[in-house]
Amino acid sequence: MEFPFDVDALLPERITVLDQHLRPPARRPGTTTPARVDLQQQIMTIVDELGKASAKAQHLPAPITSASRMQSNRHVMYILKDTSARPAGKGAIVGFLKVGYKKLFVLDDREAHNEVEPLCILDFYIHESLQRHGHGRELFQHMLQKERVEPHQLAIDRPSQKLLKFLNKHYNLETTVPQVNNFVIFEGFFAHQHRPPATSLRATRHSRAAALDPMPAAPARKLPPKRAEGEIKPYSSSDREFLKVAVEPPWPLNRAPRRATPPAHPPPRSSSLGNSPERGPLRPFVPEQELLRSLRLCPPHPTARLLLATDPGGSPAQRRRTSSLPRSDDSRY
Ligand SMILES: CC(=O)SCCNC(=O)CCNC(=O)[C@H](O)C(C)(C)COP(=O)(O)OP(=O)(O)OC[C@H]1O[C@@H](n2cnc3c(N)ncnc32)[C@H](O)[C@@H]1OP(=O)(O)O
């Protein structure tokens, strides 16, 4: 992918890492240095063009990667340049990989909900003319080392078939843990994960049920902490969510037909997973209330039940609230 400016001078390293500041890397000694603002503009152009090319390759209605989205999120972009060819002496870009930490509610193999904050693969693109030459693997490998994560610890935001094959081939990732959101996680995701100390912000911020849940928490964040967070909404974290706005018809046409009774169990494996990795049109919008209702119908964890039964200090009101279904004014979500 070529640009009308000198990519080779702009990005001295084979792989450049960009964060939300989109700072131009330090240039090689002896290279003439244009104004800093021009360099940043060039970086922004590269990010925008890569985002557009990736969206086109994935048949998305709009790019999910752009300079402005980079600036407003704590994502990290790994950009690979072509060091062999220097068409017109200006260099070229091979592709990019975008990652970021996200709060997710994921199901484990017992179909219990877990709040985690894994590193997510958000966008990945290698130029069409250079795919299947090992460039994707080079980028991915570099990212794994820099972020110090193992492939099975990652969550993937709506992987394409090509990416699923890529992950299978290079990292033996095959067996997925079925989810009801757009993220795909693989077997081993819940193994050996970092468990924060009981006094950590994460533990105290959680709901009582989450604090009692013995499932391990997400891998430790390597990125700086985000701004103060508000209420956590299940399934609200996909980086591709905003694309729904582009494809969703206006209200009331966007309302899914209401069921008489909410589903007692999450969708079966094939349905959940069959939907997630597919590209093309996004899945119909699931009304949040319906989703919450099905969440609230999940049976309490056995540990929680035991504690509630044996907790003599809890007031009757407290016991009433925790032993029955959450009330409509329950503001946890
Ligand atoms: C969360 C997300 O970002 S989902 C979106 C992922 N991006 C895309 O689908 C955009 C189009 N595809 C691409 O840009 C690239 O193919 C990537 C990024 C998926 C992989 O990068 P590449 O440089 O092609 O990967 P690399 O050469 O290291 O590995 C090749 C392997 O990837 C998989 N793969 C790559 N292209 C294809 C393809 N067209 N068909 C099937 N499998 C493919 C295969 O396993 C392949 O191994 P094989 O050639 O022996 O079958």
The ligand as an ORCA input file, in Angstrom:
! r2SCAN-3c Opt
* xyz 0 1
  C     -10.928     -9.418     14.398
  C     -10.591     -9.242     12.937
  O      -9.772     -8.432     12.614
  S     -11.362    -10.175     11.790
  C     -10.692     -9.680     10.240
  C      -9.440    -10.355      9.817
  N      -9.012     -9.796      8.547
  C      -9.442    -10.201      7.345
  O     -10.179    -11.166      7.205
  C      -8.988     -9.366      6.189
  C      -8.494    -10.211      5.031
  N      -7.439    -11.140      5.444
  C      -6.197    -10.730      5.785
  O      -5.895     -9.547      5.841
  C      -5.155    -11.803      6.088
  O      -5.467    -12.968      5.379
  C      -5.015    -12.141      7.570
  C      -4.705    -10.897      8.357
  C      -6.285    -12.803      8.118
  C      -3.854    -13.158      7.729
  O      -2.651    -12.577      7.243
  P      -1.692    -13.387      6.240
  O      -0.472    -12.571      6.018
  O      -2.470    -13.790      5.052
  O      -1.343    -14.662      7.126
  P      -0.068    -15.604      7.051
  O       0.542    -15.576      5.694
  O       0.837    -15.296      8.202
  O      -0.743    -17.009      7.336
  C      -1.413    -17.652      6.295
  C      -2.543    -18.473      6.861
  O      -3.654    -17.639      7.211
  C      -4.884    -18.254      6.736
  N      -5.353    -17.538      5.542
  C      -4.854    -16.389      5.034
  N      -5.549    -16.061      3.919
  C      -6.474    -16.999      3.717
  C      -7.464    -17.231      2.725
  N      -7.640    -16.407      1.697
  N      -8.247    -18.312      2.842
  C      -8.101    -19.169      3.867
  N      -7.161    -19.017      4.828
  C      -6.356    -17.960      4.739
  C      -4.468    -19.661      6.355
  O      -4.435    -20.451      7.500
  C      -3.076    -19.435      5.846
  O      -2.312    -20.613      5.814
  P      -2.270    -21.440      4.394
  O      -1.871    -20.458      3.349
  O      -1.265    -22.512      4.639
  O      -3.663    -21.956      4.179
*
